[in-house]
Amino acid sequence: MYVEAPDYPPALSADLPTVFLAGGITNCPNWQQEAAHALADFTVFNPRRRAFPIHDPAQTPVQIAWEHHYLHQADLTLFWFPASDPRLATQPITMYELQQPGDVRGPDG
């Protein structure tokens, strides 16, 4: 299953493990599509929208809420950092996500 921001599907398959794609978006190639194809046996949470409405300030809190929700719902988080000029792609949001504590779950999930 594939879930792209800002969508919230009504139900997720309990049969598939979930993975959040944390990594560069701004000034980065669309690595998320390649990762999603490689992770076909997972439910993939992709924060990169096909067309982010950059001039709509109301979308920023929507995006942040979506990312926070699925970052904490995911069984796994895949981090990707670009090999690039750090003046162009510092990825502060990815660095923040890297510092988030994992969801500690008991033996019953």
N, CA, C and O atoms as a GROMACS GRO file, in nm:
protein
  436
    1MET      N    1   0.085  -0.118   0.000
    1MET     CA    2   0.000   0.000   0.000
    1MET      C    3   0.089   0.123   0.000
    1MET      O    4   0.198   0.122   0.056
    2TYR      N    5   0.042   0.227  -0.062
    2TYR     CA    6   0.117   0.352  -0.074
    2TYR      C    7   0.030   0.467  -0.022
    2TYR      O    8  -0.083   0.485  -0.068
    3VAL      N    9   0.082   0.544   0.074
    3VAL     CA   10   0.010   0.656   0.133
    3VAL      C   11   0.095   0.781   0.114
    3VAL      O   12   0.207   0.789   0.164
    4GLU      N   13   0.040   0.877   0.042
    4GLU     CA   14   0.113   1.002   0.014
    4GLU      C   15   0.046   1.118   0.085
    4GLU      O   16  -0.077   1.129   0.088
    5ALA      N   17   0.129   1.205   0.144
    5ALA     CA   18   0.077   1.326   0.209
    5ALA      C   19  -0.005   1.405   0.109
    5ALA      O   20   0.034   1.412  -0.008
    6PRO      N   21  -0.113   1.463   0.149
    6PRO     CA   22  -0.171   1.473   0.283
    6PRO      C   23  -0.284   1.374   0.308
    6PRO      O   24  -0.370   1.400   0.392
    7ASP      N   25  -0.287   1.260   0.236
    7ASP     CA   26  -0.397   1.165   0.247
    7ASP      C   27  -0.390   1.082   0.375
    7ASP      O   28  -0.283   1.046   0.422
    8TYR      N   29  -0.507   1.054   0.428
    8TYR     CA   30  -0.525   0.961   0.540
    8TYR      C   31  -0.621   0.853   0.493
    8TYR      O   32  -0.742   0.876   0.490
    9PRO      N   33  -0.570   0.736   0.455
    9PRO     CA   34  -0.662   0.631   0.408
    9PRO      C   35  -0.751   0.583   0.522
    9PRO      O   36  -0.712   0.589   0.638
   10PRO      N   37  -0.870   0.535   0.489
   10PRO     CA   38  -0.962   0.492   0.594
   10PRO      C   39  -0.912   0.372   0.673
   10PRO      O   40  -0.944   0.359   0.791
   11ALA      N   41  -0.835   0.284   0.610
   11ALA     CA   42  -0.785   0.166   0.681
   11ALA      C   43  -0.653   0.122   0.619
   11ALA      O   44  -0.634   0.130   0.497
   12LEU      N   45  -0.564   0.075   0.703
   12LEU     CA   46  -0.437   0.020   0.656
   12LEU      C   47  -0.439  -0.130   0.672
   12LEU      O   48  -0.507  -0.183   0.761
   13SER      N   49  -0.366  -0.198   0.587
   13SER     CA   50  -0.357  -0.343   0.596
   13SER      C   51  -0.271  -0.381   0.716
   13SER      O   52  -0.156  -0.341   0.726
   14ALA      N   53  -0.328  -0.458   0.806
   14ALA     CA   54  -0.254  -0.503   0.923
   14ALA      C   55  -0.152  -0.609   0.886
   14ALA      O   56  -0.066  -0.643   0.967
   15ASP      N   57  -0.162  -0.663   0.764
   15ASP     CA   58  -0.072  -0.770   0.720
   15ASP      C   59   0.065  -0.719   0.677
   15ASP      O   60   0.161  -0.796   0.673
   16LEU      N   61   0.074  -0.589   0.646
   16LEU     CA   62   0.200  -0.535   0.595
   16LEU      C   63   0.269  -0.447   0.698
   16LEU      O   64   0.203  -0.366   0.765
   17PRO      N   65   0.401  -0.462   0.713
   17PRO     CA   66   0.472  -0.367   0.798
   17PRO      C   67   0.471  -0.229   0.731
   17PRO      O   68   0.456  -0.219   0.609
   18THR      N   69   0.488  -0.125   0.810
   18THR     CA   70   0.482   0.011   0.758
   18THR      C   71   0.619   0.077   0.767
   18THR      O   72   0.697   0.050   0.858
   19VAL      N   73   0.645   0.166   0.670
   19VAL     CA   74   0.772   0.238   0.667
   19VAL      C   75   0.746   0.383   0.628
   19VAL      O   76   0.672   0.411   0.534
   20PHE      N   77   0.808   0.475   0.702
   20PHE     CA   78   0.801   0.618   0.675
   20PHE      C   79   0.927   0.658   0.599
   20PHE      O   80   1.037   0.622   0.640
   21LEU      N   81   0.911   0.730   0.490
   21LEU     CA   82   1.027   0.774   0.410
   21LEU      C   83   1.072   0.911   0.457
   21LEU      O   84   1.012   1.013   0.421
   22ALA      N   85   1.175   0.913   0.538
   22ALA     CA   86   1.229   1.038   0.592
   22ALA      C   87   1.355   1.073   0.515
   22ALA      O   88   1.449   0.994   0.508
   23GLY      N   89   1.358   1.191   0.458
   23GLY     CA   90   1.476   1.231   0.384
   23GLY      C   91   1.447   1.352   0.300
   23GLY      O   92   1.338   1.408   0.302
   24GLY      N   93   1.547   1.390   0.225
   24GLY     CA   94   1.541   1.513   0.147
   24GLY      C   95   1.425   1.521   0.050
   24GLY      O   96   1.386   1.424  -0.013
   25ILE      N   97   1.370   1.642   0.042
   25ILE     CA   98   1.267   1.674  -0.057
   25ILE      C   99   1.312   1.795  -0.137
   25ILE      O  100   1.322   1.790  -0.259
   26THR      N  101   1.339   1.905  -0.067
   26THR     CA  102   1.379   2.030  -0.134
   26THR      C  103   1.518   2.016  -0.196
   26THR      O  104   1.612   1.974  -0.130
   27ASN      N  105   1.528   2.051  -0.322
   27ASN     CA  106   1.654   2.043  -0.397
   27ASN      C  107   1.710   1.901  -0.403
   27ASN      O  108   1.831   1.882  -0.409
   28CYS      N  109   1.622   1.802  -0.401
   28CYS     CA  110   1.663   1.661  -0.406
   28CYS      C  111   1.585   1.589  -0.516
   28CYS      O  112   1.473   1.628  -0.549
   29PRO      N  113   1.644   1.485  -0.572
   29PRO     CA  114   1.568   1.404  -0.668
   29PRO      C  115   1.453   1.334  -0.597
   29PRO      O  116   1.451   1.325  -0.474
   30ASN      N  117   1.358   1.286  -0.673
   30ASN     CA  118   1.244   1.216  -0.616
   30ASN      C  119   1.282   1.072  -0.584
   30ASN      O  120   1.238   0.978  -0.649
   31TRP      N  121   1.365   1.057  -0.484
   31TRP     CA  122   1.412   0.927  -0.441
   31TRP      C  123   1.300   0.844  -0.378
   31TRP      O  124   1.307   0.722  -0.374
   32GLN      N  125   1.196   0.913  -0.330
   32GLN     CA  126   1.087   0.845  -0.262
   32GLN      C  127   1.013   0.748  -0.355
   32GLN      O  128   0.971   0.641  -0.312
   33GLN      N  129   0.997   0.784  -0.482
   33GLN     CA  130   0.929   0.694  -0.575
   33GLN      C  131   1.009   0.566  -0.595
   33GLN      O  132   0.952   0.457  -0.597
   34GLU      N  133   1.138   0.579  -0.608
   34GLU     CA  134   1.223   0.460  -0.624
   34GLU      C  135   1.216   0.373  -0.498
   34GLU      O  136   1.207   0.251  -0.507
   35ALA      N  137   1.221   0.437  -0.382
   35ALA     CA  138   1.213   0.362  -0.256
   35ALA      C  139   1.078   0.293  -0.243
   35ALA      O  140   1.071   0.177  -0.201
   36ALA      N  141   0.970   0.362  -0.278
   36ALA     CA  142   0.836   0.303  -0.268
   36ALA      C  143   0.824   0.179  -0.356
   36ALA      O  144   0.764   0.080  -0.314
   37HIS      N  145   0.882   0.182  -0.476
   37HIS     CA  146   0.878   0.065  -0.564
   37HIS      C  147   0.958  -0.050  -0.504
   37HIS      O  148   0.918  -0.166  -0.514
   38ALA      N  149   1.072  -0.018  -0.442
   38ALA     CA  150   1.156  -0.122  -0.383
   38ALA      C  151   1.093  -0.182  -0.257
   38ALA      O  152   1.126  -0.294  -0.218
   39LEU      N  153   1.003  -0.107  -0.195
   39LEU     CA  154   0.941  -0.151  -0.070
   39LEU      C  155   0.797  -0.198  -0.093
   39LEU      O  156   0.707  -0.168  -0.015
   40ALA      N  157   0.777  -0.271  -0.199
   40ALA     CA  158   0.642  -0.316  -0.237
   40ALA      C  159   0.578  -0.406  -0.132
   40ALA      O  160   0.456  -0.421  -0.129
   41ASP      N  161   0.658  -0.467  -0.045
   41ASP     CA  162   0.604  -0.555   0.059
   41ASP      C  163   0.571  -0.480   0.188
   41ASP      O  164   0.546  -0.541   0.292
   42PHE      N  165   0.570  -0.347   0.180
   42PHE     CA  166   0.542  -0.261   0.296
   42PHE      C  167   0.427  -0.166   0.262
   42PHE      O  168   0.396  -0.143   0.146
   43THR      N  169   0.366  -0.112   0.364
   43THR     CA  170   0.283   0.006   0.347
   43THR      C  171   0.377   0.123   0.361
   43THR      O  172   0.440   0.140   0.465
   44VAL      N  173   0.388   0.205   0.256
   44VAL     CA  174   0.485   0.314   0.251
   44VAL      C  175   0.414   0.447   0.279
   44VAL      O  176   0.315   0.480   0.215
   45PHE      N  177   0.467   0.522   0.376
   45PHE     CA  178   0.419   0.656   0.407
   45PHE      C  179   0.516   0.756   0.345
   45PHE      O  180   0.630   0.769   0.390
   46ASN      N  181   0.471   0.826   0.241
   46ASN     CA  182   0.556   0.918   0.167
   46ASN      C  183   0.513   1.063   0.192
   46ASN      O  184   0.403   1.102   0.153
   47PRO      N  185   0.598   1.143   0.258
   47PRO     CA  186   0.562   1.282   0.283
   47PRO      C  187   0.575   1.373   0.162
   47PRO      O  188   0.526   1.486   0.164
   48ARG      N  189   0.640   1.326   0.057
   48ARG     CA  190   0.659   1.410  -0.062
   48ARG      C  191   0.533   1.408  -0.148
   48ARG      O  192   0.494   1.304  -0.201
   49ARG      N  193   0.471   1.523  -0.161
   49ARG     CA  194   0.350   1.534  -0.243
   49ARG      C  195   0.388   1.549  -0.390
   49ARG      O  196   0.495   1.601  -0.423
   50ARG      N  197   0.299   1.503  -0.476
   50ARG     CA  198   0.324   1.523  -0.620
   50ARG      C  199   0.330   1.672  -0.653
   50ARG      O  200   0.411   1.715  -0.735
   51ALA      N  201   0.245   1.750  -0.588
   51ALA     CA  202   0.241   1.895  -0.612
   51ALA      C  203   0.208   1.966  -0.483
   51ALA      O  204   0.090   1.983  -0.449
   52PHE      N  205   0.310   2.008  -0.410
   52PHE     CA  206   0.287   2.080  -0.285
   52PHE      C  207   0.249   2.225  -0.317
   52PHE      O  208   0.320   2.293  -0.391
   53PRO      N  209   0.136   2.273  -0.262
   53PRO     CA  210   0.093   2.411  -0.287
   53PRO      C  211   0.176   2.511  -0.204
   53PRO      O  212   0.130   2.560  -0.102
   54ILE      N  213   0.295   2.538  -0.250
   54ILE     CA  214   0.393   2.618  -0.176
   54ILE      C  215   0.342   2.758  -0.140
   54ILE      O  216   0.387   2.816  -0.041
   55HIS      N  217   0.251   2.812  -0.217
   55HIS     CA  218   0.201   2.948  -0.192
   55HIS      C  219   0.078   2.950  -0.102
   55HIS      O  220   0.017   3.055  -0.083
   56ASP      N  221   0.040   2.835  -0.048
   56ASP     CA  222  -0.074   2.827   0.043
   56ASP      C  223  -0.022   2.802   0.185
   56ASP      O  224   0.008   2.688   0.220
   57PRO      N  225  -0.011   2.906   0.266
   57PRO     CA  226   0.046   2.889   0.400
   57PRO      C  227  -0.036   2.795   0.490
   57PRO      O  228   0.017   2.743   0.588
   58ALA      N  229  -0.161   2.773   0.458
   58ALA     CA  230  -0.243   2.682   0.538
   58ALA      C  231  -0.198   2.537   0.522
   58ALA      O  232  -0.232   2.453   0.606
   59GLN      N  233  -0.122   2.507   0.418
   59GLN     CA  234  -0.078   2.369   0.395
   59GLN      C  235   0.040   2.328   0.483
   59GLN      O  236   0.062   2.209   0.504
   60THR      N  237   0.114   2.424   0.534
   60THR     CA  238   0.229   2.390   0.619
   60THR      C  239   0.187   2.313   0.743
   60THR      O  240   0.244   2.208   0.769
   61PRO      N  241   0.089   2.361   0.822
   61PRO     CA  242   0.049   2.281   0.939
   61PRO      C  243  -0.016   2.148   0.901
   61PRO      O  244  -0.005   2.051   0.976
   62VAL      N  245  -0.081   2.142   0.786
   62VAL     CA  246  -0.140   2.015   0.738
   62VAL      C  247  -0.027   1.916   0.712
   62VAL      O  248  -0.036   1.800   0.752
   63GLN      N  249   0.078   1.961   0.647
   63GLN     CA  250   0.192   1.875   0.616
   63GLN      C  251   0.262   1.829   0.744
   63GLN      O  252   0.295   1.711   0.758
   64ILE      N  253   0.285   1.921   0.834
   64ILE     CA  254   0.353   1.888   0.960
   64ILE      C  255   0.272   1.785   1.039
   64ILE      O  256   0.329   1.689   1.092
   65ALA      N  257   0.142   1.804   1.047
   65ALA     CA  258   0.057   1.710   1.120
   65ALA      C  259   0.061   1.572   1.056
   65ALA      O  260   0.067   1.471   1.126
   66TRP      N  261   0.057   1.567   0.923
   66TRP     CA  262   0.061   1.439   0.852
   66TRP      C  263   0.193   1.368   0.881
   66TRP      O  264   0.194   1.249   0.915
   67GLU      N  265   0.302   1.440   0.868
   67GLU     CA  266   0.434   1.379   0.891
   67GLU      C  267   0.448   1.330   1.035
   67GLU      O  268   0.497   1.220   1.059
   68HIS      N  269   0.406   1.410   1.130
   68HIS     CA  270   0.414   1.370   1.271
   68HIS      C  271   0.330   1.244   1.295
   68HIS      O  272   0.376   1.151   1.362
   69HIS      N  273   0.210   1.242   1.242
   69HIS     CA  274   0.122   1.127   1.260
   69HIS      C  275   0.185   0.999   1.206
   69HIS      O  276   0.195   0.899   1.278
   70TYR      N  277   0.229   1.001   1.080
   70TYR     CA  278   0.279   0.879   1.019
   70TYR      C  279   0.421   0.844   1.062
   70TYR      O  280   0.459   0.727   1.058
   71LEU      N  281   0.499   0.942   1.103
   71LEU     CA  282   0.632   0.912   1.157
   71LEU      C  283   0.616   0.826   1.283
   71LEU      O  284   0.696   0.736   1.307
   72HIS      N  285   0.514   0.855   1.362
   72HIS     CA  286   0.493   0.779   1.486
   72HIS      C  287   0.408   0.653   1.465
   72HIS      O  288   0.405   0.568   1.554
   73GLN      N  289   0.341   0.640   1.353
   73GLN     CA  290   0.264   0.520   1.322
   73GLN      C  291   0.350   0.411   1.260
   73GLN      O  292   0.319   0.292   1.271
   74ALA      N  293   0.457   0.450   1.195
   74ALA     CA  294   0.538   0.356   1.116
   74ALA      C  295   0.612   0.256   1.204
   74ALA      O  296   0.658   0.287   1.313
   75ASP      N  297   0.621   0.134   1.152
   75ASP     CA  298   0.702   0.031   1.217
   75ASP      C  299   0.850   0.060   1.199
   75ASP      O  300   0.932   0.033   1.287
   76LEU      N  301   0.885   0.116   1.082
   76LEU     CA  302   1.024   0.147   1.047
   76LEU      C  303   1.030   0.285   0.986
   76LEU      O  304   0.932   0.335   0.930
   77THR      N  305   1.147   0.346   0.996
   77THR     CA  306   1.172   0.474   0.928
   77THR      C  307   1.296   0.458   0.843
   77THR      O  308   1.402   0.420   0.893
   78LEU      N  309   1.283   0.488   0.715
   78LEU     CA  310   1.397   0.484   0.624
   78LEU      C  311   1.447   0.627   0.608
   78LEU      O  312   1.371   0.716   0.568
   79PHE      N  313   1.574   0.650   0.639
   79PHE     CA  314   1.634   0.783   0.624
   79PHE      C  315   1.723   0.784   0.500
   79PHE      O  316   1.800   0.692   0.475
   80TRP      N  317   1.710   0.892   0.423
   80TRP     CA  318   1.793   0.912   0.305
   80TRP      C  319   1.848   1.054   0.309
   80TRP      O  320   1.773   1.150   0.322
   81PHE      N  321   1.980   1.065   0.297
   81PHE     CA  322   2.045   1.196   0.294
   81PHE      C  323   2.116   1.210   0.159
   81PHE      O  324   2.189   1.120   0.119
   82PRO      N  325   2.096   1.322   0.090
   82PRO     CA  326   2.157   1.339  -0.041
   82PRO      C  327   2.306   1.371  -0.032
   82PRO      O  328   2.352   1.436   0.062
   83ALA      N  329   2.379   1.324  -0.130
   83ALA     CA  330   2.517   1.366  -0.147
   83ALA      C  331   2.510   1.493  -0.229
   83ALA      O  332   2.496   1.488  -0.351
   84SER      N  333   2.520   1.607  -0.162
   84SER     CA  334   2.502   1.734  -0.233
   84SER      C  335   2.571   1.846  -0.159
   84SER      O  336   2.626   1.827  -0.050
   85ASP      N  337   2.567   1.961  -0.220
   85ASP     CA  338   2.622   2.082  -0.160
   85ASP      C  339   2.539   2.116  -0.036
   85ASP      O  340   2.419   2.141  -0.050
   86PRO      N  341   2.597   2.118   0.084
   86PRO     CA  342   2.518   2.144   0.204
   86PRO      C  343   2.455   2.283   0.207
   86PRO      O  344   2.364   2.308   0.286
   87ARG      N  345   2.501   2.373   0.122
   87ARG     CA  346   2.437   2.505   0.115
   87ARG      C  347   2.303   2.497   0.043
   87ARG      O  348   2.221   2.588   0.057
   88LEU      N  349   2.280   2.390  -0.033
   88LEU     CA  350   2.156   2.374  -0.108
   88LEU      C  351   2.058   2.277  -0.043
   88LEU      O  352   1.937   2.293  -0.057
   89ALA      N  353   2.109   2.178   0.028
   89ALA     CA  354   2.021   2.073   0.080
   89ALA      C  355   2.066   2.032   0.221
   89ALA      O  356   2.127   1.926   0.238
   90THR      N  357   2.036   2.112   0.320
   90THR     CA  358   2.075   2.079   0.456
   90THR      C  359   1.977   1.985   0.524
   90THR      O  360   2.014   1.916   0.619
   91GLN      N  361   1.852   1.981   0.479
   91GLN     CA  362   1.749   1.889   0.527
   91GLN      C  363   1.724   1.900   0.677
   91GLN      O  364   1.736   1.801   0.748
   92PRO      N  365   1.689   2.019   0.727
   92PRO     CA  366   1.666   2.035   0.871
   92PRO      C  367   1.549   1.951   0.923
   92PRO      O  368   1.553   1.906   1.037
   93ILE      N  369   1.447   1.930   0.843
   93ILE     CA  370   1.333   1.851   0.889
   93ILE      C  371   1.374   1.705   0.905
   93ILE      O  372   1.330   1.638   0.999
   94THR      N  373   1.456   1.655   0.814
   94THR     CA  374   1.503   1.517   0.825
   94THR      C  375   1.589   1.501   0.950
   94THR      O  376   1.582   1.400   1.019
   95MET      N  377   1.671   1.602   0.979
   95MET     CA  378   1.752   1.596   1.101
   95MET      C  379   1.663   1.593   1.225
   95MET      O  380   1.693   1.523   1.322
   96TYR      N  381   1.554   1.668   1.222
   96TYR     CA  382   1.457   1.665   1.332
   96TYR      C  383   1.395   1.526   1.345
   96TYR      O  384   1.385   1.472   1.455
   97GLU      N  385   1.354   1.468   1.232
   97GLU     CA  386   1.292   1.336   1.235
   97GLU      C  387   1.389   1.231   1.289
   97GLU      O  388   1.348   1.138   1.358
   98LEU      N  389   1.516   1.246   1.258
   98LEU     CA  390   1.617   1.152   1.305
   98LEU      C  391   1.628   1.154   1.457
   98LEU      O  392   1.663   1.053   1.518
   99GLN      N  393   1.599   1.267   1.517
   99GLN     CA  394   1.610   1.280   1.662
   99GLN      C  395   1.484   1.237   1.736
   99GLN      O  396   1.485   1.231   1.859
  100GLN      N  397   1.376   1.205   1.665
  100GLN     CA  398   1.250   1.167   1.729
  100GLN      C  399   1.264   1.029   1.793
  100GLN      O  400   1.317   0.936   1.731
  101PRO      N  401   1.216   1.016   1.916
  101PRO     CA  402   1.223   0.883   1.978
  101PRO      C  403   1.130   0.786   1.908
  101PRO      O  404   1.023   0.824   1.859
  102GLY      N  405   1.171   0.662   1.903
  102GLY     CA  406   1.087   0.560   1.841
  102GLY      C  407   0.965   0.530   1.928
  102GLY      O  408   0.964   0.560   2.047
  103ASP      N  409   0.867   0.473   1.868
  103ASP     CA  410   0.747   0.433   1.939
  103ASP      C  411   0.776   0.300   2.005
  103ASP      O  412   0.793   0.198   1.938
  104VAL      N  413   0.782   0.300   2.135
  104VAL     CA  414   0.811   0.177   2.208
  104VAL      C  415   0.681   0.101   2.227
  104VAL      O  416   0.589   0.149   2.294
  105ARG      N  417   0.675  -0.016   2.169
  105ARG     CA  418   0.553  -0.097   2.174
  105ARG      C  419   0.576  -0.221   2.259
  105ARG      O  420   0.686  -0.278   2.262
  106GLY      N  421   0.473  -0.261   2.325
  106GLY     CA  422   0.479  -0.382   2.405
  106GLY      C  423   0.470  -0.506   2.318
  106GLY      O  424   0.460  -0.495   2.196
  107PRO      N  425   0.472  -0.625   2.380
  107PRO     CA  426   0.471  -0.750   2.303
  107PRO      C  427   0.342  -0.771   2.225
  107PRO      O  428   0.338  -0.852   2.132
  108ASP      N  429   0.236  -0.700   2.261
  108ASP     CA  430   0.108  -0.715   2.190
  108ASP      C  431   0.090  -0.610   2.081
  108ASP      O  432  -0.020  -0.596   2.027
  109GLY      N  433   0.196  -0.536   2.049
  109GLY     CA  434   0.188  -0.440   1.940
  109GLY      C  435   0.158  -0.304   1.986
  109GLY      O  436   0.149  -0.212   1.904
   0.00000   0.00000   0.00000
